[in-house]
Amino acid sequence: MLGSYGLKTYIWNNRLKSLVLLAGFPVLLLLICFGFALVIAAFNDPTVGDGIVDAFDLLPSLVPVAIGAALIWFVIAWFANQKIVDVATGAKKVDRTSEPRLWNILENLCISRGITMPQLRIIETDARNAFASGVRKGQYSVTVTRGLLDTLDDKELEAVLAHELTHIENRDVQLLVIAAVFVGIVSLVGDILIRGPRLLFYGTGRGYGYSGGGGGGRSSGRGRSSSGGGAIILILIAVAIFLIARVLAIALRMAMSRKREYLADAGAVELTKDPDAMISALRKIAGHSELHAPAQIQEMFLDHPRARGLEGLFATHPSIDDRVAAIVRFGGGRDSGPAETAPAAAPATLSEPARPPIIGRHSQPAEPPSIGPQGAPSAAPPGDPAAPGPWGGPRT
C-alpha cells in the first residue's frame, strides 16, 4: 500500500506535531490567564479601558500559578494516563489464561513481525471497537470490546490488532495523549467560565474583588461611573477569549489528521498481508461501534461515528466507506459491501403462487402434470391406463 519511507516519514511528522502541540499550549495558557484576569478585574466594576489595564497588571501573578497547575496535571496524566483511560472506559486487563484466543493472535502477530507485545484489555460491552493507548515503551496497551471479540473471526481480529499495533509503531498514541491532556485543560477552564455566567455577572455588581495597586487603583477610582456596564463588557470579552482558546485547542487537536487512520489500515494490511480481512472487519464494525467515553478518548477508537452537519467537519476519523475504498484501491482488497445479518424469512403474500404438492414415498417433487389434447391438465391419477401419454395420446 504505502512504502516504508512514507510510514517512517509519517512517524517523524507525528513527532513534529507533538512539538507543535507543546509549543502552542503556552499561547493558549496565556490567553486563558488573560481571560481570568479580565474576570477578576470586572469584579471592581471599572470602565472597559481600566479593566483591560488591570488585567495586564494581574498577568504576572496569574501565569506562574497557571503554569504550575498545568505541569502538575501533565505529570499526573503522563504517568497515570492508562489508569484514567481504564476508569473512563471500564477496561480490564486480561492475560493468556483468561483470553487465550485474543492473547495468542496478538502474540503470534508480534512475534512474526518483531514487535514488542503490548498489554491486553477488554471492555465488557456489545459495541464493536478497539483502541491503543500509552505514551512510552513497556506501557502501551491494546483494548478491544467483547462485542468485537465475539463478532470477528480470527483473520479479522488479527487485522484489527495489527491496526492498533500500527498506531503504536507510528507514535499516534503519544500524540493523542498529549492532545487529550492539553485540550482537556482548555476545555475544563472554558466550561467553568461559559457554564457559570450567572455567578460571574452576579459578582460584577458588587464592590468586592481585586483592588491592588497600579491599574487596580484606577479601576476603583473611576470605574464606579460605569454602573456595571464596563464589567459586563469585560466579562463578554473574557468569554470570547475562552471561546477563541477552545477553537484553537480544537485546531491543535485536528493536527492529528484523518490520515493516521488510513495509515493504520495500511499498516494492518502490511502486517497481515490480508486486505480482505481488514475490509471485512471494518464492515462488521460499521454501525455497531458507538462506545460512550470522553471525547478525547473516543479519538483513539478504531471507529468513531462521524457527527452530522457542521460537527462532521471536525471529525477525526474518516468514514468506513472511505477507508474501505482506500484499501480496495491501494491494497488490492475486495469489498463485498456492508455486512448484514441474515433477515428472517418473509411471510408468503397473497400474490405468491401456491407451491405444487410434494408427492412420492421419498418426498421427491412430482413430475409436472401432463397436458391433454385441449391443453388442460390431466386429472387421471398416476399409473392409470386411461391416462394420456406425455404428448396427449393413450399410454401403451
Sequence and secondary structure as in RCSB ss.txt:
>XXXX:A:sequence
MLGSYGLKTYIWNNRLKSLVLLAGFPVLLLLICFGFALVIAAFNDPTVGDGIVDAFDLLPSLVPVAIGAALIWFV
IAWFANQKIVDVATGAKKVDRTSEPRLWNILENLCISRGITMPQLRIIETDARNAFASGVRKGQYSVTVTRGLLD
TLDDKELEAVLAHELTHIENRDVQLLVIAAVFVGIVSLVGDILIRGPRLLFYGTGRGYGYSGGGGGGRSSGRGRS
SSGGGAIILILIAVAIFLIARVLAIALRMAMSRKREYLADAGAVELTKDPDAMISALRKIAGHSELHAPAQIQEM
FLDHPRARGLEGLFATHPSIDDRVAAIVRFGGGRDSGPAETAPAAAPATLSEPARPPIIGRHSQPAEPPSIGPQG
APSAAPPGDPAAPGPWGGPRT
>XXXX:A:secstr
   HHHHHHHHHHHHHHHHHHHHHHHHHHHHHHHHHHHHHHHTT   HHHHHHHHHHHHHHHHHHHHHHHHHHHH
HHHHHHHHHHHHHHT EEE TTT HHHHHHHHHHHHHHT    EEEEE SSS  EEEE SSTT  EEEEEHHHHH
HS HHHHHHHHHHHHHHHHTTHHHHHHHHHHHHHHHHHHHHHHHS HHHHHHHHTSS S   STHHHHHHHHGGG
GTTHHHHHHHHHHHHHHHHHHHHHHHHHTTS THHHHHHHHHHHHHHS HHHHHHHHHHHTTS      HHHHTT
BS     SGGGGGG SS  HHHHHHHHHHHH      S           TTS     B STT  B     B TTS
 B  S TT TTSB TTSSB  
